[in-house]
């Protein structure tokens, strides 16, 4: 079996064009290996990540069904809920709704979803089907296709070599099996990330294997459990955050035992183990964060003194008698990773409630502030975000010393931000780790409700 750097599970129908690859079998397994590399100016390739593809192809009426699972190594990867899903393919193997299979690459701290060429070619009829001649070139949508070579041997298969180019300059090269005119034996595609840096994604077929009815039934059980779970947790398409909310964790915990049992001895076993470990870890982290919140809420807030970006000083003793909102976060101008926009909602709240004497203070947390050689760069990044978001509330700098006094959630495996509301008596009234789940028309409603509660009490 291939080293598990990335896996994709694909279920589809192969009936309308090209040879029926499944025949009398219940399904067909396809195993692929893939790489993503940065292309240098001299054409040299610098590896960024690897992945493998495990595919199970089945018939389903006159359409196609493609279920997929990804597991990548190096250069970023999806969280487990984004590593599998369903593509509905039409009789010509094209995705009916334009959906694609994707890997996730991290480039300069920014996650980039990258579409991967599915292993079933959608233009078998252009390759001399039913005794007709092979078309030299054709166009579909924004893509142009050209048969560069009619026969090229790859992986012991005679292949058509097809070049694909798009209006935006992206290029692909495909090796399609000449025997069935459907199976993609290999693929190469240009990828651009960051400031136009070029990368090359390669995909190559490793093996094929027929699957009988009994084996397919065993494969399908864990797959269906995973698909049902994905539907129930209902994460946004293309979500790059790894964290689940409390309800999603609760939903996943209900099926873990059954999933691991169903997946035993199948290619899904590794993913089932990942789901189990991740849910257990996130459950423990949630419990730890809840304990942290209980530890601080109702207690006197630690005294503090901050220097702002404008070289002013903010002291807790000067804020006595006021309602104070502290927002600890790694304020950075690049990358502007979502949901950085929540600071915009915080700025709106600060201006909206200012008439009640609310003081909002952003706290940029970065260990580089304590390093003279790195401090200026860190400061520039914070200023860039402040200017980009046009923030009006003051932002102080902290090398993590102050955060430690308020309970650094990162030590529990959680992530910033940390939101703290201090009441006029100097006690912590609200303590929230992580981003709020919000609606665009409501903004930071949970935080605003916590602030308003203190206003009414005052």
C-alpha positions in Angstrom: 0.0 0.0 0.0 1.2 3.5 -0.7 2.7 5.6 2.1 -0.2 7.6 3.6 0.6 11.2 2.7 -2.8 11.9 1.2 -5.7 9.7 0.3 -8.8 10.3 -1.8 -11.7 7.9 -2.0 -13.7 8.3 -5.1 -17.0 6.5 -6.0 -18.3 7.1 -9.5 -20.2 5.7 -12.4 -18.4 4.8 -15.7 -21.1 4.0 -18.2 -21.9 6.8 -20.7 -18.6 7.1 -22.5 -15.4 5.1 -22.9 -15.1 1.5 -21.8 -16.9 0.3 -18.7 -13.9 -0.1 -16.3 -16.0 -1.9 -13.6 -17.4 -4.7 -15.8 -19.3 -7.3 -13.7 -17.5 -6.2 -10.5 -19.2 -4.3 -7.7 -16.5 -1.6 -7.8 -13.0 -0.8 -8.9 -10.2 0.4 -6.6 -7.8 3.0 -7.9 -4.6 4.1 -6.1 -2.8 7.3 -6.9 0.3 9.1 -5.6 0.7 12.8 -5.9 3.1 15.6 -5.2 3.1 19.4 -5.0 6.4 21.2 -5.7 7.5 24.8 -6.1 9.0 25.6 -9.5 12.2 27.7 -9.4 13.3 30.1 -12.0 15.6 27.5 -13.6 12.7 25.0 -13.6 14.0 23.0 -10.6 11.2 21.6 -8.4 11.3 22.0 -4.6 9.0 19.5 -2.9 6.3 21.1 -0.7 4.0 18.1 0.0 3.0 14.6 -1.0 -0.4 12.9 -1.1 -1.9 9.6 -2.1 -5.3 8.8 -3.6 -7.3 5.7 -2.9 -10.3 5.4 -5.1 -13.4 3.2 -5.2 -15.4 3.4 -8.4 -19.0 2.1 -8.6 -21.9 2.2 -11.0 -25.0 4.2 -10.1 -27.7 4.6 -12.7 -26.8 6.7 -15.7 -25.0 9.3 -13.5 -21.9 9.2 -11.4 -21.2 9.5 -7.7 -17.8 10.4 -6.4 -17.0 10.2 -2.7 -13.6 11.4 -1.6 -11.2 11.4 1.4 -7.9 13.3 1.8 -5.0 12.8 4.1 -1.9 14.9 3.3 1.6 15.3 4.7 3.7 18.4 4.5 2.8 21.9 3.5 -0.5 22.1 5.3 -3.5 19.8 5.2 -7.3 19.7 5.7 -8.9 19.0 9.0 -10.6 15.6 8.9 -14.1 16.9 8.1 -12.8 18.4 4.8 -10.9 15.3 3.8 -13.9 13.5 2.4 -17.2 14.4 0.6 -19.3 13.7 -2.4 -19.2 14.9 -6.0 -22.2 14.3 -8.3 -20.9 13.5 -11.8 -22.9 13.5 -15.0 -22.7 10.6 -17.5 -19.6 12.2 -19.1 -17.7 12.3 -15.7 -18.0 16.1 -15.3 -19.1 17.4 -11.8 -22.7 18.4 -12.2 -22.4 21.4 -9.8 -18.8 22.3 -10.5 -17.5 20.9 -7.3 -13.9 19.6 -7.1 -11.6 17.4 -5.0 -9.1 19.6 -3.2 -5.9 19.4 -1.2 -4.8 22.2 1.1 -1.4 23.8 0.8 0.1 26.3 3.3 2.2 29.0 1.6 3.7 31.8 3.6 1.2 31.1 6.4 -1.8 31.3 4.1 -3.9 28.2 3.4 -4.6 27.6 -0.3 -7.2 25.1 -1.4 -6.0 23.4 -4.6 -8.3 21.5 -7.0 -7.0 18.1 -8.0 -7.8 16.6 -11.4 -10.3 13.8 -10.8 -9.2 10.4 -12.3 -12.0 10.1 -14.8 -11.7 12.0 -18.1 -14.8 13.8 -19.2 -14.2 13.8 -23.0 -13.9 10.2 -23.9 -16.1 10.9 -26.9 -13.4 13.1 -28.3 -10.9 10.3 -28.4 -12.3 8.3 -31.2 -15.2 6.6 -29.5 -17.1 4.0 -31.5 -14.5 3.9 -34.3 -14.5 7.7 -34.9 -11.3 9.6 -35.4 -9.6 11.3 -32.5 -10.2 15.1 -32.4 -7.0 17.1 -32.4 -8.4 19.9 -30.3 -11.6 21.3 -28.8 -12.8 23.9 -26.4 -15.1 23.5 -23.4 -16.0 26.6 -21.3 -12.8 28.5 -20.5 -10.6 25.5 -21.3 -8.9 24.4 -24.5 -7.8 20.8 -25.1 -5.2 19.5 -27.5 -4.2 15.9 -28.2 -0.4 16.3 -28.2 0.4 12.6 -28.7 -2.0 9.8 -29.5 0.2 7.1 -28.0 2.6 7.4 -25.1 3.3 4.4 -22.8 3.0 5.2 -19.1 2.7 2.7 -16.3 2.5 -0.1 -18.9 -0.5 1.6 -20.4 -0.9 3.2 -23.9 -2.1 6.7 -23.3 -3.3 9.8 -25.1 -1.3 12.9 -24.0 -3.6 15.8 -23.7 -2.7 19.5 -23.1 -5.2 21.7 -21.4 -5.0 25.5 -21.1 -7.4 28.0 -19.6 -8.1 31.7 -20.2 -6.2 32.7 -17.1 -3.0 30.9 -18.3 -3.2 27.8 -16.2 -1.9 24.7 -18.0 -2.4 21.0 -17.4 -1.1 17.9 -19.1 -3.1 14.6 -18.9 -2.3 11.0 -19.7 -5.5 9.2 -20.5 -5.7 5.4 -21.0 -6.1 4.6 -24.7 -7.8 1.3 -23.9 -10.8 2.9 -22.2 -10.5 6.6 -23.0 -11.6 7.3 -19.4 -9.0 6.6 -16.8 -6.5 9.3 -16.1 -3.2 7.6 -15.7 -1.3 10.7 -14.8 -1.8 14.5 -14.6 0.3 17.6 -14.2 -1.1 21.1 -13.5 0.2 24.5 -12.8 -0.7 26.1 -9.5 0.1 29.7 -8.5 0.1 30.9 -4.9 1.3 34.0 -3.0 2.8 36.7 -5.2 2.5 34.6 -8.4 4.9 31.9 -7.4 4.5 28.8 -9.6 4.0 25.3 -8.3 3.4 22.0 -10.1 0.9 19.4 -8.9 1.5 15.9 -10.2 -0.8 12.9 -9.9 0.1 9.3 -11.0 -1.9 6.1 -11.0 -0.3 3.3 -8.9 -2.7 0.4 -9.3 -6.2 -0.8 -10.1 -8.1 -3.6 -8.5 -11.6 -5.0 -8.9 -13.8 -5.1 -5.8 -16.5 -7.8 -5.3 -19.8 -7.2 -3.6 -18.7 -8.4 -0.2 -15.6 -6.2 -0.1 -17.5 -3.2 -1.4 -20.1 -3.6 1.4 -17.4 -3.6 3.9 -15.9 -0.4 2.4 -19.2 1.3 2.1 -20.2 1.1 5.8 -17.5 3.4 7.3 -17.8 5.7 4.2 -21.5 6.2 4.8 -21.0 6.8 8.5 -18.4 9.5 7.6 -20.7 11.1 5.1 -23.6 11.2 7.5 -21.4 12.7 10.2 -20.2 15.4 7.8 -23.7 16.3 6.9 -24.7 16.5 10.6 -21.8 18.7 11.7 -22.5 21.0 8.7 -19.3 22.9 8.4 -19.0 25.6 5.8 -17.5 24.5 2.4 -13.8 24.9 2.3 -13.4 25.6 6.1 -9.7 25.8 6.9 -10.0 26.0 10.7 -9.4 22.7 12.6 -11.6 23.5 15.6 -15.1 22.1 16.0 -17.7 23.8 18.2 -19.3 22.1 21.2 -22.3 20.8 19.2 -20.1 19.4 16.5 -17.8 17.6 19.0 -20.9 16.1 20.7 -22.2 14.8 17.3 -18.9 13.3 16.4 -18.5 11.5 19.8 -21.7 9.6 19.2 -20.4 7.7 16.2 -16.7 7.3 16.9 -17.0 3.8 18.4 -19.1 2.5 15.5 -16.9 4.2 12.9 -13.7 2.7 14.3 -15.3 -0.8 14.3 -16.6 -0.4 10.7 -13.3 0.9 9.4 -11.2 -1.8 10.9 -9.2 -3.6 8.1 -10.2 -1.0 5.5 -8.4 2.1 4.1 -10.7 4.2 6.3 -9.1 2.9 9.5 -6.5 5.6 9.6 -9.1 8.4 9.2 -11.3 6.8 11.8 -8.4 6.9 14.2 -7.7 10.6 13.3 -11.3 11.5 14.0 -11.2 9.7 17.4 -8.0 11.4 18.5 -9.0 14.8 17.3 -12.4 14.7 19.0 -10.9 13.5 22.3 -8.2 16.2 22.1 -10.8 18.9 21.4 -13.1 17.7 24.1 -10.2 17.8 26.6 -9.2 21.3 25.4 -12.8 22.5 25.7 -13.0 21.2 29.3 -9.7 22.8 30.1 -10.7 26.2 28.6 -14.0 26.0 30.6 -12.0 25.4 33.7 -9.9 28.4 32.9 -12.9 30.6 32.4 -14.4 29.4 35.8 -11.1 30.2 37.4 -11.1 33.8 36.3 -14.7 34.9 36.1 -15.8 36.6 39.4 -12.2 37.2 40.4 -10.3 40.5 40.5 -8.6 41.2 37.2 -4.8 41.4 37.3 -3.3 44.9 37.3 -1.7 45.8 34.0 0.2 48.5 32.2 0.4 48.6 28.4 2.3 50.7 25.9 0.2 51.3 22.8 1.2 51.6 19.1 1.0 55.4 19.6 3.4 55.2 22.5 0.8 56.0 25.1 0.3 54.2 28.3 -2.8 52.3 29.4 -3.0 51.5 33.1 -5.6 49.4 34.8 -5.7 51.9 37.7 -6.6 54.7 35.3 -9.6 52.6 34.1 -11.0 51.9 37.6 -14.7 52.4 37.7 -15.1 51.7 34.0 -16.2 48.7 32.0 -13.1 47.4 30.2 -12.9 45.0 27.2 -9.5 43.5 26.6 -9.0 41.7 23.3 -5.8 39.6 23.3 -4.9 38.5 19.8 -1.9 38.0 17.5 -2.7 41.2 15.5 -0.8 40.6 12.2 -1.1 42.5 8.9 0.0 39.4 6.9 -1.5 37.0 6.4 -4.9 38.6 6.8 -6.4 35.2 7.8 -10.1 35.0 8.6 -11.8 35.7 10.8 -9.7 38.8 11.3 -12.9 40.8 10.4 -14.1 40.2 14.0 -11.8 43.1 15.0 -14.0 45.3 12.8 -17.1 44.2 14.7 -15.2 45.0 17.9 -14.4 48.5 16.7 -18.1 49.0 15.9 -19.0 47.8 19.4 -16.4 50.2 20.9 -17.9 53.2 19.1 -21.5 52.2 19.7 -21.1 51.7 23.5 -18.5 54.5 24.1 -21.2 56.8 25.4 -21.6 54.4 28.4 -18.0 54.7 29.3 -16.8 51.5 27.8 -13.1 51.2 27.2 -12.0 48.7 24.5 -8.2 47.9 24.4 -6.7 45.6 21.9 -3.7 43.6 23.1 -1.3 42.5 20.3 0.4 39.4 21.6 3.8 38.5 20.0 6.9 37.1 21.7 8.9 39.2 19.2 8.2 42.4 21.1 10.8 41.2 23.6 13.4 40.7 20.9 15.0 43.9 19.8 16.0 42.5 16.4 12.4 41.4 15.7 10.3 44.0 17.5 10.1 46.6 14.7 8.9 44.0 12.2 6.2 42.9 14.6 5.1 46.4 15.2 4.9 47.2 11.5 2.6 44.1 11.1 0.2 45.3 13.8 0.1 48.8 12.4 -0.7 47.4 9.0 -3.7 45.5 10.3 -4.9 48.6 12.3 -4.7 50.8 9.2 -6.2 48.2 6.9 -9.2 47.7 9.3 -9.2 51.5 10.3 -9.5 50.6 14.0 -10.2 53.4 16.4 -9.6 51.6 19.7 -6.1 51.6 21.2 -3.8 48.6 20.7 -1.2 47.8 23.3 1.7 45.4 22.8 2.4 42.4 24.9 5.2 39.8 24.7 2.9 37.3 26.3 3.7 38.5 29.9 0.3 40.1 30.5 -1.5 37.3 28.7 0.0 34.8 31.1 -1.5 36.7 34.0 -5.0 36.4 32.4 -4.5 32.7 31.6 -2.7 31.9 28.3 -5.1 29.5 26.4 -2.3 28.5 24.1 -0.7 26.5 26.9 -3.9 24.3 26.8 -3.6 23.8 23.1 -6.3 26.4 22.4 -5.8 29.5 20.2 -6.2 33.2 20.6 -8.2 35.5 20.7 -9.1 35.9 24.3 -11.8 38.3 25.2 -12.1 39.6 28.8 -14.7 42.0 30.2 -13.8 43.7 33.4 -16.7 45.3 35.4 -16.4 48.7 37.2 -15.4 46.9 40.4 -12.4 45.5 38.7 -13.7 41.9 38.6 -13.7 39.7 35.5 -17.3 39.4 34.3 -16.9 37.6 30.9 -14.1 35.4 29.6 -14.2 33.9 26.1 -11.4 31.9 24.4 -11.5 31.8 20.6 -13.6 33.5 18.0 -17.3 34.1 18.5 -19.8 32.3 16.2 -21.6 35.3 14.7 -24.1 36.3 12.1 -23.1 39.2 9.9 -26.1 41.3 10.8 -25.6 40.7 14.6 -21.8 41.3 15.0 -20.3 40.3 18.3 -23.7 39.8 19.9 -22.4 37.5 22.8 -19.8 40.1 23.7 -22.2 43.0 23.4 -24.7 41.2 25.6 -22.0 40.7 28.3 -21.1 44.4 28.0 -24.7 45.5 28.2 -25.3 43.4 31.3 -22.5 45.4 33.1 -23.9 48.7 31.8 -27.3 47.9 33.3 -25.8 46.7 36.5 -23.7 50.0 36.7 
